[in-house]
Amino acid sequence: MNIIYNIHYLRKLWYNFDVFYMGKNNIVNIHTEFITLGQFLKFVDLIFNGGQAKIYLQENDVYVDGVIEKRRGRKLFNNTKIKIKDKEYIIKYEVKKD
């Protein structure tokens, strides 16, 4: 259990963003200007590595701001809305506190 927690903690540090859950919507706070759709899919545990992003996007409908997106390199900025199956996520930019 402790090892799993450490892996998730290190991964959050590596990608420099954290996930917080609020009601039905998932708020993803990022500390950089943007993240890519592939990074997002990996962080929310829909894929295990970056190579799976292309396949996942081909086989599943992922909506970014209401439009189906198939590009894993699509940049997700502040207030971007992502819908995957029955879950909705919102990207929020948050200045990193030192």
C-alpha positions, 0 to 999 in steps of 0.5 A: 500500500505504501509503495503504491502511494509513493508511486502516485505521489512521485508521478504527481510530482513528475507531471506537476499536477494534482487531481481533486474530486468535487461532486460529480465533476473531477477538477484537475489542477495543473501548475503549468500553462497546459498539459497534453491529452496523453498526459491527462489520460495517463494521470487519470489512470485510463492508460498506463504509458504514453504509447497507449494514448493513440490506441485509446483515443482511436477506440474511445470517444473523448470529448474536449470542449464538446468536440471529439478529439483524437490527437494525443498531443492536444493541449489542455489549458485552463477551463478546458472540459474533458468528457470520457464515457460518463465522467467529466473533468475540468482543467484548472490552472493554479499557480504553484506555491513554493 
